Amino acid sequence: MIKPTLLVLAAGMGSRYGGLKQLDGVGPSGETIMDYSVYDAIRAGFGKVVFVIRKCFRTEFEERIRTRYGNVVELGFVEQELDLIPPGFTVNPERTKPWGTGHAVLVAADLIDTPFAVINADDYYGQNSFSVLGKFLSGQDGKTGEYCMVGFNISNTLSESGKVSRGLCTVDDCCYLTSVEEHHNIAREGETIYATKQNGEVVSVNNSSLVSMNMWGFTPDLFKEGSEFFKDFLRKSQDVITAEFYIPTVVNLILECGHGRCKVLNTPDQWFGITFKDDRDSVIIKIGELVKNGLYPSPLFKI
């Protein structure tokens, strides 16, 4: 059975957090959130981990990762930079913002030839989430257009420190994704969760609604499909210095043209992460409880 690849999006610098949060230790022995994801992925059958990073911190990042688990799993590193765009397009000199998560996935195309998962470096997803994701991807070798997404209950994904953005999902009767719509300023007020739609409309959200936390599973054909959509994005938006090309954008477009389908995998796991600096203390407590309850060893990896 094929061993899928884990693609970790770690190029964000954490402007709201105030530093390189991907390397911030929150475990009892200095483990990062990303370390726990890699540990869970290896246990779920993943055979390779690829990190999307920025050139400005590659040396420090790669040295840290190779020291921690370079002898445990195959590793790959690729840089996401603004000039990594198709021939014929140019970068607005005023642009400093990365092209988005969709572009981050595309830059890893040369390092991945198996079904693969995509996660954020600074999100804790849980052991069950990786288990169902790994099981799905292990059965997709040689197939095309067979994607998946791990859907989290929105009430399990809110931050205690501020408002967040989430992709609210709609699914059909067979649990296949029909669309993902980005919502912003999501927070609980009393017993109700409120969110702002892309058009600015403020709406209430059902507590049991499924959201995307950027935990996806794809077959390698996504790279070719996504590259064409990225070109279309650049034709329309390359001069808009804040425009971003998101993974849900790629998925929605593929679903619309009928070139793929996306199974929504449910997880009971509680998501948590460091979106804001004030989240750090809460994450340390939660990780500590997981270790205390025997879900993880400490230290996580023997160096």
C-alpha positions as CSV (number, residue, x, y, z in Angstrom):
1,M,0.0,0.0,0.0
2,I,1.3,3.4,-0.9
3,K,2.5,5.7,1.8
4,P,1.1,9.2,1.3
5,T,3.1,12.5,1.7
6,L,2.4,15.2,4.3
7,L,2.8,18.8,3.0
8,V,3.2,21.3,5.8
9,L,2.6,25.0,5.0
10,A,5.1,26.8,7.1
11,A,5.9,29.9,5.0
12,G,3.8,32.4,7.1
13,M,5.8,34.6,9.3
14,G,3.1,35.1,11.9
15,S,2.6,38.8,11.8
16,R,-0.3,38.8,14.3
17,Y,1.7,36.4,16.6
18,G,4.9,38.5,16.5
19,G,7.5,36.1,15.4
20,L,8.4,32.7,13.8
21,K,5.7,30.7,15.6
22,Q,6.4,27.6,13.6
23,L,9.5,27.0,15.8
24,D,8.0,28.1,19.1
25,G,8.2,25.3,21.6
26,V,4.9,24.6,23.4
27,G,5.4,20.9,24.5
28,P,7.1,19.8,27.8
29,S,10.4,19.2,26.0
30,G,10.2,22.2,23.7
31,E,8.1,20.5,20.9
32,T,6.3,22.7,18.4
33,I,2.7,22.1,17.3
34,M,4.2,21.1,14.0
35,D,6.2,18.3,15.7
36,Y,3.0,16.8,17.0
37,S,1.4,16.8,13.6
38,V,4.5,15.1,12.1
39,Y,4.4,12.5,14.9
40,D,0.7,11.8,14.3
41,A,1.2,11.6,10.5
42,I,4.0,9.1,10.8
43,R,1.9,6.9,13.1
44,A,-0.9,7.2,10.6
45,G,1.2,5.7,7.8
46,F,2.7,8.8,6.0
47,G,6.1,8.1,4.5
48,K,7.4,11.6,3.6
49,V,7.1,15.1,5.0
50,V,7.6,18.2,2.8
51,F,7.8,21.7,4.3
52,V,6.9,24.9,2.4
53,I,9.0,27.7,3.9
54,R,10.6,31.1,3.1
55,K,14.2,31.6,2.0
56,C,14.8,34.1,4.8
57,F,14.6,31.4,7.5
58,R,15.3,28.2,5.7
59,T,18.7,27.5,7.3
60,E,17.4,27.8,10.9
61,F,14.2,25.9,10.1
62,E,15.8,23.0,8.1
63,E,18.5,22.5,10.7
64,R,15.9,22.3,13.5
65,I,13.7,19.8,11.5
66,R,16.5,17.5,10.4
67,T,17.9,17.3,13.9
68,R,14.5,16.4,15.4
69,Y,13.2,13.8,12.9
70,G,15.5,13.6,9.9
71,N,16.3,10.0,10.9
72,V,12.6,9.0,11.3
73,V,11.0,10.0,8.1
74,E,12.0,11.2,4.6
75,L,12.1,15.0,4.4
76,G,11.8,17.7,1.7
77,F,12.0,21.5,1.8
78,V,10.8,24.0,-0.8
79,E,10.7,27.8,-0.7
80,Q,7.6,29.9,-1.5
81,E,8.6,33.2,-2.9
82,L,6.8,35.9,-4.9
83,D,8.8,35.4,-8.0
84,L,7.8,31.7,-8.3
85,I,5.1,32.4,-10.9
86,P,4.6,31.1,-14.5
87,P,6.5,32.7,-17.4
88,G,4.9,35.7,-18.9
89,F,3.7,37.2,-15.6
90,T,5.4,39.8,-13.4
91,V,5.2,40.7,-9.7
92,N,4.0,44.2,-8.8
93,P,7.1,45.7,-7.0
94,E,4.8,47.0,-4.2
95,R,3.6,43.5,-3.4
96,T,5.1,41.9,-0.2
97,K,2.3,39.5,0.7
98,P,2.7,35.8,-0.4
99,W,0.4,34.5,-3.1
100,G,-1.6,32.4,-0.7
101,T,-2.1,28.8,0.4
102,G,-3.0,27.6,-3.1
103,H,0.3,28.9,-4.5
104,A,2.1,27.3,-1.5
105,V,0.8,23.9,-2.5
106,L,1.8,24.4,-6.2
107,V,5.5,25.2,-5.4
108,A,5.9,21.7,-3.9
109,A,4.9,19.9,-7.2
110,D,8.4,18.7,-8.0
111,L,8.8,17.0,-4.6
112,I,5.5,15.0,-4.5
113,D,4.4,12.1,-6.7
114,T,2.0,10.3,-4.3
115,P,-1.4,11.1,-2.8
116,F,-0.7,13.9,-0.3
117,A,-2.2,15.8,2.6
118,V,-1.9,19.5,3.3
119,I,-1.9,21.1,6.8
120,N,-0.9,24.4,8.4
121,A,2.2,24.3,10.5
122,D,0.7,26.1,13.5
123,D,-2.5,24.1,13.8
124,Y,-3.1,21.1,16.1
125,Y,-5.5,18.7,14.3
126,G,-5.5,15.5,16.5
127,Q,-4.6,11.9,16.1
128,N,-8.0,10.7,14.7
129,S,-7.8,13.4,12.0
130,F,-4.5,12.1,10.7
131,S,-5.8,8.5,11.0
132,V,-8.8,9.0,8.8
133,L,-6.8,11.2,6.3
134,G,-4.0,8.6,6.0
135,K,-6.4,5.8,5.5
136,F,-8.2,7.7,2.7
137,L,-5.1,8.7,0.9
138,S,-3.5,5.2,1.1
139,G,-6.2,3.9,-1.1
140,Q,-5.9,6.6,-3.9
141,D,-2.6,5.6,-5.5
142,G,-2.9,5.9,-9.3
143,K,-6.2,7.7,-9.2
144,T,-7.1,11.2,-10.2
145,G,-9.6,13.7,-8.9
146,E,-10.1,11.9,-5.6
147,Y,-9.7,14.5,-2.9
148,C,-10.8,14.8,0.7
149,M,-11.0,17.3,3.5
150,V,-11.2,16.7,7.2
151,G,-14.2,18.7,8.4
152,F,-14.2,20.1,12.0
153,N,-17.2,21.2,14.0
154,I,-17.0,25.0,14.1
155,S,-17.5,25.0,17.8
156,N,-14.3,23.0,18.2
157,T,-12.2,25.6,16.2
158,L,-12.7,29.0,17.9
159,S,-10.0,31.0,19.5
160,E,-10.2,32.3,23.0
161,S,-8.1,35.3,22.1
162,G,-9.9,36.9,19.1
163,K,-12.0,36.5,16.0
164,V,-10.9,34.0,13.3
165,S,-11.6,33.2,9.7
166,R,-12.9,29.8,8.6
167,G,-14.2,28.1,5.4
168,L,-17.8,27.0,6.0
169,C,-18.6,23.9,4.1
170,T,-21.7,22.5,2.4
171,V,-21.9,18.8,1.6
172,D,-24.3,16.5,-0.2
173,D,-26.1,13.5,1.1
174,C,-23.1,11.3,0.4
175,C,-20.7,13.5,2.4
176,Y,-19.0,15.0,-0.7
177,L,-18.1,18.7,-0.6
178,T,-20.2,21.0,-2.7
179,S,-18.6,24.3,-1.8
180,V,-16.4,26.1,0.7
181,E,-17.2,29.7,1.5
182,E,-14.7,31.8,3.5
183,H,-16.2,33.6,6.5
184,H,-14.4,36.2,8.7
185,N,-14.6,37.7,12.2
186,I,-16.0,34.5,13.6
187,A,-16.5,34.5,17.4
188,R,-19.0,33.3,19.9
189,E,-21.3,35.8,21.6
190,G,-23.2,34.2,24.4
191,E,-24.7,31.0,23.0
192,T,-24.5,32.1,19.3
193,I,-21.6,32.1,16.8
194,Y,-21.5,35.0,14.4
195,A,-19.5,35.4,11.2
196,T,-19.0,37.9,8.4
197,K,-19.5,36.7,4.8
198,Q,-17.3,37.8,1.9
199,N,-20.0,40.4,1.0
200,G,-19.9,41.9,4.5
201,E,-23.1,40.4,5.7
202,V,-23.1,39.3,9.3
203,V,-24.8,36.0,9.9
204,S,-25.3,33.5,12.7
205,V,-23.7,30.1,12.3
206,N,-25.0,26.7,13.5
207,N,-22.8,25.3,16.3
208,S,-22.6,22.0,14.4
209,S,-21.5,23.5,11.0
210,L,-18.5,21.9,9.4
211,V,-15.5,24.1,8.6
212,S,-12.2,23.6,6.8
213,M,-9.1,24.0,8.9
214,N,-6.9,23.6,5.9
215,M,-6.5,19.9,6.3
216,W,-6.8,18.5,2.8
217,G,-6.0,15.3,0.9
218,F,-5.2,15.3,-2.8
219,T,-4.0,13.1,-5.7
220,P,-1.1,14.6,-7.6
221,D,-3.2,15.7,-10.6
222,L,-4.1,18.7,-8.4
223,F,-0.8,20.3,-9.4
224,K,-1.7,20.4,-13.1
225,E,-5.3,21.6,-12.4
226,G,-4.2,24.2,-9.9
227,S,-1.5,25.6,-12.1
228,E,-4.0,26.5,-14.8
229,F,-6.3,28.1,-12.3
230,F,-3.4,30.1,-10.8
231,K,-2.6,31.5,-14.3
232,D,-6.2,32.6,-14.6
233,F,-5.9,34.2,-11.1
234,L,-2.8,36.1,-12.1
235,R,-4.4,37.4,-15.3
236,K,-7.2,38.9,-13.2
237,S,-5.4,39.8,-10.0
238,Q,-1.6,40.1,-10.4
239,D,-1.7,43.8,-9.9
240,V,-3.9,43.6,-6.8
241,I,-1.2,43.6,-4.2
242,T,-3.3,41.9,-1.5
243,A,-5.0,39.3,-3.6
244,E,-4.4,35.7,-2.5
245,F,-4.9,32.3,-4.2
246,Y,-6.4,30.0,-1.7
247,I,-6.7,26.2,-1.6
248,P,-10.5,26.3,-1.3
249,T,-10.5,28.4,-4.5
250,V,-8.8,25.6,-6.4
251,V,-11.1,23.0,-4.9
252,N,-14.2,24.9,-5.7
253,L,-13.1,25.5,-9.3
254,I,-12.3,21.8,-9.8
255,L,-15.6,20.8,-8.4
256,E,-17.4,23.3,-10.7
257,C,-15.8,21.9,-13.8
258,G,-16.4,18.3,-12.8
259,H,-12.7,17.2,-12.8
260,G,-12.8,15.9,-9.2
261,R,-14.7,15.3,-6.1
262,C,-13.9,15.9,-2.4
263,K,-15.0,13.5,0.3
264,V,-15.6,15.2,3.7
265,L,-14.1,13.2,6.5
266,N,-15.5,13.9,10.0
267,T,-13.3,14.1,13.1
268,P,-14.3,14.5,16.7
269,D,-11.0,16.1,17.5
270,Q,-10.6,19.5,19.1
271,W,-8.6,21.8,17.0
272,F,-6.4,24.4,18.6
273,G,-3.6,26.6,17.4
274,I,-1.6,29.8,17.8
275,T,-3.4,32.5,15.8
276,F,-2.7,35.2,18.3
277,K,0.2,35.5,20.8
278,D,-2.3,35.2,23.7
279,D,-3.2,31.7,22.5
280,R,0.2,30.4,23.5
281,D,-0.4,29.8,27.2
282,S,-3.7,27.9,26.4
283,V,-1.9,25.7,23.8
284,I,0.8,24.8,26.3
285,I,-1.8,23.7,28.8
286,K,-3.7,21.6,26.3
287,I,-0.5,19.9,25.0
288,G,0.5,19.2,28.6
289,E,-2.8,17.5,29.3
290,L,-2.4,15.3,26.2
291,V,1.0,14.3,27.3
292,K,-0.1,13.7,30.9
293,N,-3.0,11.5,29.6
294,G,-0.5,9.3,27.7
295,L,-1.4,10.3,24.2
296,Y,2.2,11.5,23.5
297,P,5.6,10.7,24.9
298,S,7.9,13.3,26.2
299,P,10.2,14.0,24.6
300,L,8.3,13.4,21.4
301,F,11.3,12.3,19.3
302,K,14.5,11.0,20.6
303,I,17.3,13.2,19.3
